[in-house]
Amino acid sequence: MSGNGITSVTQAVRVMQIIRGALVMGVVSFAGVVVFLKLSGNAPQAPAIPNALFPNFPLILLIAAFVAVTCILASFVLPGALDTSFRRKLVAQRIANEDEIDVALAQQALSTSIVRGGLVEAPSLLLCISSLIEGHWWGLMWIAPLVALQLITLPTVSGVEEWIQIQKDWMQVEA
């Protein structure tokens, strides 16, 4: 069952925290570069892609904001759908060993955490790019709440253990 090397809940949580931390640091680092470029005067002061109807309209920012809202919603909905699908597959396998079930569920929690983190990281980077390309600060202002969301949803051992127990309870109902 442990094809990817994860053999315990604690180990899975540590990997989740490292990956999610790397996602956050990538966004923070890129935002720092954008801030540096803007403060040094090396970033565009006007949109690089002018809109014929509205010359200073932040079109990329609006697209990025829409993508951010959509991805944030998906980051709460999609993991549940993935978990339900995985749980049903696990029930169909009829695994009797409790430790194997725990490890399989910990691996699923790892996958879900990566998906959730990626769904929040992508629009964060797009917002940084919009600020850089269009010459405004608004995209960077969205970064703080998105980074906070990443940190708030950072997995903990107790949280994953509780999640595993909930999944086991659902598996008994679905069996």
C-alpha positions in Angstrom: 0.0 0.0 0.0 2.9 2.4 0.7 4.2 2.7 -2.8 5.4 6.3 -2.4 7.4 5.7 0.8 4.9 7.1 3.3 4.6 4.7 6.2 3.0 6.7 9.0 0.6 9.6 9.6 3.4 11.7 11.1 5.6 11.1 8.1 2.8 12.1 5.7 2.0 15.2 7.7 5.7 16.3 7.7 5.8 15.9 3.9 2.5 17.9 3.6 4.0 20.7 5.7 7.2 20.8 3.7 5.4 20.9 0.3 2.8 23.5 1.5 5.6 25.6 3.0 7.5 25.5 -0.3 4.3 26.6 -2.1 4.0 29.5 0.3 7.6 30.5 0.0 7.5 30.5 -3.8 4.6 32.9 -3.7 6.2 35.1 -1.0 9.6 35.1 -2.9 8.0 36.1 -6.2 5.9 38.8 -4.5 9.1 40.1 -3.0 10.8 40.3 -6.4 7.7 42.1 -7.8 7.8 44.6 -4.8 11.5 45.1 -5.3 11.1 45.8 -9.0 8.2 48.2 -8.4 10.0 50.1 -5.7 13.2 50.4 -7.7 11.2 51.8 -10.7 12.1 48.9 -13.0 8.6 47.6 -13.3 6.1 49.0 -15.8 4.0 51.9 -14.5 1.2 51.4 -17.1 -0.4 48.2 -18.4 1.9 46.3 -20.7 -1.2 45.1 -22.6 -3.3 48.3 -23.2 -7.0 48.0 -23.5 -8.3 50.0 -26.4 -11.5 51.0 -24.7 -10.1 51.6 -21.2 -6.4 52.4 -21.4 -5.6 52.0 -17.7 -8.1 49.2 -16.9 -6.5 46.3 -15.0 -7.9 43.5 -17.2 -5.4 40.9 -16.1 -6.1 41.8 -12.5 -9.8 41.2 -12.9 -9.1 37.9 -14.7 -6.7 36.9 -11.9 -9.2 37.9 -9.2 -11.9 35.8 -10.9 -9.4 32.8 -11.1 -8.5 33.3 -7.4 -12.1 33.3 -6.2 -12.8 30.2 -8.4 -9.7 28.4 -7.2 -10.4 29.2 -3.5 -13.9 27.7 -3.8 -12.5 24.7 -5.6 -9.8 24.3 -2.9 -12.7 23.5 -0.5 -14.9 21.5 -2.8 -12.5 19.4 -4.9 -10.6 17.7 -2.0 -13.9 16.4 -0.6 -14.8 14.9 -4.0 -11.4 13.3 -4.3 -11.6 12.0 -0.7 -15.0 10.5 -1.4 -13.8 8.8 -4.5 -10.7 7.4 -2.8 -12.7 6.2 0.2 -15.1 4.3 -2.0 -12.1 2.6 -3.8 -10.7 1.7 -0.4 -14.0 0.2 0.8 -14.1 -1.9 -2.4 -10.6 -3.3 -1.7 -11.9 -4.7 1.6 -8.6 -4.2 3.5 -8.7 -5.7 6.9 -5.4 -4.4 8.3 -6.1 -1.1 10.2 -2.5 0.1 9.8 -2.8 -0.3 6.0 -6.0 1.7 6.0 -4.4 4.4 8.1 -1.4 4.7 5.7 -3.6 4.7 2.6 -5.7 7.4 4.1 -2.6 9.4 5.1 -1.4 9.1 1.5 -4.7 10.4 0.3 -4.5 13.3 2.8 -1.1 14.1 1.3 -2.5 14.2 -2.2 -5.5 16.3 -1.1 -3.2 18.7 0.7 -1.1 19.2 -2.5 -4.2 19.8 -4.6 -5.5 22.3 -2.1 -2.1 24.1 -1.9 -1.7 24.2 -5.7 -5.2 25.6 -6.1 -4.3 28.5 -3.9 -0.8 29.0 -5.1 -1.6 29.3 -8.8 -3.9 32.4 -8.6 -1.4 33.9 -6.1 1.3 33.8 -8.7 -1.1 35.1 -11.3 -2.0 38.1 -9.1 1.8 38.9 -8.7 2.2 38.7 -12.5 -0.8 41.1 -12.9 0.8 43.6 -10.6 4.1 43.3 -12.5 2.6 43.6 -16.0 -0.1 46.2 -15.3 1.9 48.4 -13.0 -0.4 48.4 -10.0 -0.3 47.2 -6.3 -3.8 45.7 -6.1 -2.7 42.2 -7.1 -0.1 42.2 -4.4 -2.7 43.1 -1.8 -4.5 39.9 -2.5 -1.4 37.9 -1.7 -1.6 38.3 2.1 -5.1 36.7 2.5 -4.1 33.9 0.1 -0.9 33.1 2.0 -2.9 33.3 5.2 -5.4 30.7 3.7 -2.4 28.4 2.9 -1.1 28.7 6.5 -4.5 28.3 8.1 -5.2 25.1 6.2 -1.7 23.7 6.8 -2.1 20.1 8.0 -1.2 19.0 11.5 -0.8 15.5 12.9 -3.9 15.8 15.1 -5.9 17.3 12.3 -5.0 14.5 9.9 -5.6 11.8 12.5 -9.0 13.3 13.2 -9.7 13.4 9.4 -8.6 9.7 9.1 -11.0 8.8 11.9 -13.8 10.6 10.1 -13.0 8.8 6.9 -13.1 5.4 8.7 -16.5 6.3 10.1 -17.7 7.1 6.6 -16.2 3.9 5.3 -18.3 1.9 7.9 -21.4 3.7 6.8 -20.6 3.2 3.1 -19.7 -0.5 3.5 
